[in-house]
């Protein structure tokens, strides 16, 4: 494998993906462009979920949302409510719920807000409560649409994402010495943080590398920033990204 990848996702998953790449005789360098920690509403999970009635909804935007919410419930000596509709934006999020005994989470066909809305298109959601577990900020598409239909949507920012503070020149020197030829991006926010950090003089080099992204939406964002070589994985899981990396390696033989 000729891939020499820069992995920008948070460190734990990034290091796991790096080991996959290295086991396939590729090379990988982890440099997270998002840090994850408990959010401002971390302690409110228990009280919010306690207000839900049977057949209400809990939507988790990511596995981080599930994991931090579960820790909050443990701290409050509570468990996940029963007879609730659980929706996981992606399969990795659903697997996280399974670790905590929630085996009935629905997963949309596309792992984004639009996929969740499509999943709920024919559901009777009037008078239902929705709690959306997520990080700070993020897109408002999901809540805006559901609010129009039910009027009872609550965000719970159970974790927060912050941009690391790097020395840009040191980063570029390290990456060029490592001879990275591809960049793995798992969110638009990570891509934005990366581009904001890169010195202007190094942008042409970065933008000419091969980028692996998890969705059409992030691919479109990459193209607007001037990135021409974009491979779209089937999702943001490490296995999906690794399969896209293998496909890219076979198709173009990066050197």
N, C-alpha and C positions, 0 to 999 in steps of 0.2 A: 504493500500500500504506500502510495506516494503522498498521501495527505499529511500535511503539517498544520494542524488546526489550532486556532485561537478560540477557546471556549469562554464565552462571556456570561453564561448563566450563573446563578448563585453557587457558592463553593462546593457544597456537599454533592449536589447532582453533577456539577461540573467535573469534580474529581472522579466520580463514578464513570462518566462518559469518557474521560481521558484514559481510564484503565481499559475500557472497551477498545478504544482506538489503538492503544499501545499493544494490546493482545493480538490485534490484527496486523501488527508490524507497521502501524502508522506512528505519528508523533503528535503530541498535543500539549498545549500550554494553557493553564487555567488563569484567567484574569477576570474575576466577576465584575460586572458593571451594575450590579444591584446588590445591596446588603439587606437581609431580612431580619426583622426583630418584632417583638410583640407590639401591637398597635394601641392607639389611644382608647379603643373600646374593648380591649382584651378582657377586662373584668366584667363586662356587661353581657357576655354571651348567655350565661345561665338565666338571667332575668328576662332577656328577650325570648329565649326559646320556651321558657315557662309560660309565656302568654299565648303560645300557639294552641290551637284546637285541632282535633282529629281532621285530617284531610287538608290542613294548611300546608305551606311549602317552605322548605329550606333549600336554598340554592348555594352551592359552594363554587366559587370562581376558580379555585386552584387547590392542589393538595396542601399547600401552605395554610390556606384558610381552614381546611379540615383539621390539620394537625394542631394549629394554634388554638382553634376553638375547643378541641378535645382536651388540651392541657388546661384551658380555662375552666371547663366543666369539672375536670378532676379536682382542681383547686377549690371549687365550690361544692365538692362532694355530690355532684349531679351526674346524670347520664344523658345520652341522646334520647329525645322523646320518641315514643312509639306512635303508630298510626298517623305518621306524617309522610307527606310526599317529599322525597329527597331527589334533588337533581344535581348531578355532578357535571361540570362543563366539559370534562374530558375523562378518559378511562383511567388515567393515573389518579385523578381525584376520587373516582369511584373505588379504586383499590385501597386508597387511604381510609375511606369510610369502612370498608370491609374489615380492616384491622381492628376497628372499634365496634364491630357487631352490626353495622348497618349494611345489609346485603341487597337492598332493594332500590338503590339509587339508579335513576334513569340517566342515560347518557345520550345527548343529541348526536345526530349524524355528523354535523360539523361542530367543532369544539370551540365555539365562541358564542357571543350574545345572540347573534342571529340564529344559531342552531337551537338555543334554548327557546327562543320565541317561536320558532317553527314547531318544536316539540309541544309547545303549549297552545298552538294555534286553535285546536279543536277542543281544548279542555275548558270546563266550566269553572272559571276562576273568580267569578263575581262573588264578593263578600268573603273571599279567602284572604288570609294574611300571608305575606311573603317576607322571609328574612333572608337577605343576601349576604353571605359571608365572603369578605373580600379584603384586599389590602387598601391602603390609602390611595385616594384618587381613582383613576381608571375611567373607562368609558361609561357613559350614562344611558346608553341605548336601552339596556334591559329594563332598568327601573322606570324610565320614561314611558315605555310601551306598556308595562304592567300597571303602572299608576293610572293610565288612561282606562284600563280595563277593570281594575279592582279598587284603586285608590288607597290600598293599604300595603305599602311596600316600605320596608325598613332596611337600610344598610347597616351592617356591623363591620367596621374596619378593625378586624381582629389582629391583623399584622400590618407592618409598615415597610415600605421599600425606600431606601435612601441610596443616593449615588456615592460610591467611594471617592475619596480624595486622592488622586494619583498625581505623580509628577509626569507630565506628558512626554517630555524629552526622554526620560528614563524608560518609559514604556516603549516608545518607538525603537530605541536602541536595543532593548531586550528582544522585541518581536523580530526586528530585522536580523539580529544575530541568530535567532532561532530559525529564521527563514520561513515564517508562516506563509502559507499560500491559500488559506481558507479561514473563514470566520463563521462561528456558529452563534446565531442570534435567536433568542426565544421569545422576545416581546418587542413591541415598538418602543417602549420606554428604555429598554437596554440599548437598542439601536441609537436612540436619541442621545443617551448618556455617552455612548462610545464616540459619536460624531462630535459632540460638544467638547470632548476631552482632547481629541487629536489635534496637534498643531497644524495650522493651515498649510505649512510647507509639506506635511506628510500626507495630506488628504488624497492627492492623486494616486499615491501608492496604495493606500488603504482601499479606496473606491474601486481599484482595478483587481482586487482579490476576489476569490469565489466565496459567496455568502450562502449559508444554508439557513433557511427560515422555516417556521412551522405552518405558515398559512399564506393564502393569496393576499390577504390584507397587508401583512407585513412585507410581502414581496413588492406590492404596489408602493408602499412607503419607501422601501429601499430604492426602487427605480426613480422615485421623485428626488432622492438625494444624490442621484448620479451613479448608483451602483448598477452595473450592467450584467454581471454574472451572478445569477440567483437561482439556487436549487430549492424547490419547495418540498419539505418533508410532509408526511401524512399527519403529523401532530408534533407536540412539544415534548413528548416522552423521550428518554434517552434512546430507547430501541428504535423509535421512529427516526430520530436524528441520525443514529448510527447507520440505519438502512439507507438513508439519503446520502450519507457520506460514502458508503460503499458504491452506490450507484454512480455518484459523481466521479469517484476514483476510476471506475471501470469505463465510463463514457469518455472522459477527456484525458485520462492519464496525466494528471497534474505533475509537473516537474519543476 
